[in-house]
Amino acid sequence: MISKLWNNYKNKVNSNCNPTSLDSVRGVSYWRNSLFSTTMIYVLPLCFIAFLPALLLISYENKEYITTLHLITIGVMFFIAFGPKVKVEVRKLVFSLTVFAFTIILNIFTSPSSGSVLVYFLAACIYSIIIFDNKYAYWWSHFVLFISAMFGFAIYFEWFDFSYNVDMSSANEWIAVSSNLIFLCYLSSALIPKIFIGIENYIIEQSSLKAELEKSKMSLEIKNNELEQYTYVASHDLQEPLRMVTSFMDKLNSNYGDQLDDKALLYIDYATDGAKRMKQIILDLLLYSRVNMPSEEEKNVDLNEIILAFLATREKSITEKGAEINYDKLPVLNTYEAPVVQIFHSLLDNALKYSRDVPPVINVSVKETGKFYEFAVEDNGIGIDENFYDKIFIIFQRLHNRKDDDGTGIGLSITKRAVEFLGGEIWLESVVGKGSTFYFTIQKK
């Protein structure tokens, strides 16, 4: 109940003292109004707390004017916080003038030393400089100078009895004390606007960057739409002619093969093989383009199950080569499953593929490094010369003759793209003739 009342109270004060929409650009004026509205939220409760000592002054020191002053102040604060259809600038002006008036009366009637009261004057001046536009910054210092001059005249011409105030027993003493206040006020008027100018420039810069980012985002969406159109063309229109070439080559071979010489049959084989390789290149390009555009949502992915799935699907190849695949207990990641599967299966396939005459031994390990998991896929295969470490991750770059390797040279490019999509990086260490170790990182979250 109390929490609900407090929230309603805060919302009402905020709507009156800072009506700027939260969806709009939060410029300096918004933050000035936000500071003012926050001040008003807490000033009213504090006024009531301060009112209790004022009641004691009535009972024990017969200072009714202090209680009256507090009641008037509370009434003004209620008007500022809840007055209907009052502009924010008017609310702020009334607040500042009220604080100054309260401080003036305090210095005239109560304080035995103006030193402590001058702190209130300085605070009121600085606060007013902050909540009002920069063009009014010096107005408040001029106002403090005017108040100080009026106190000087009041002391000199004895308009009030200041004998109880040690700092106001003579005009000279008052000038000595108040000159420090005036200096600090004018210094604040000079420096605080500089701060707000810097903040304003920063906000403008951020707004400009945000606008550019939105523009880039729109451009990226257009490019993605174009890429989707490309993938559709690649998966349908480009593959159809290849299917026709393969189909007619097969028909030519089956219907007229006995009428053709060996050279013609060889040409048919070349054409069929070329069409098949072209189709595989298209399919690999489609896979490469879709790596960083997963159609699935993030979910918990058990990496151990991914390894088990690989062992099941590659069982024949593993058995034929007598391969041994070992792996640590791997973590469960909240991530996209398809890129992770692509990474592990691609690296394990390569470890099986590029093996020597000895049975392949493949080890998969993991360790934690800060915000990442670092994985390693180690093999005892043919190895890679260090001069080609970067080349192998470039699309269509091959280190082996096509007769020895029927791949398209895009597998590791897809792997690298998938790792980077997941916020990690990939690298390797290798010794020719002894094996390679591919390292890659994936963010824990």
PyMOL commands that set and color helices and strands:
alter all, ss='L'
color gray80, all
select helices_A, chain A and resi 2-17+28-61+64-82+88-109+114-131+134-156+166-168+171-235+239-259+262-290+303-313+315-321+337-353+386-388+391-393+411-421
alter helices_A, ss='H'
color red, helices_A
select strands_A, chain A and resi 299-302+324-327+332-335+361-369+372-378+426-431+435-443
alter strands_A, ss='S'
color yellow, strands_A
deselect
rebuild
show_as cartoon
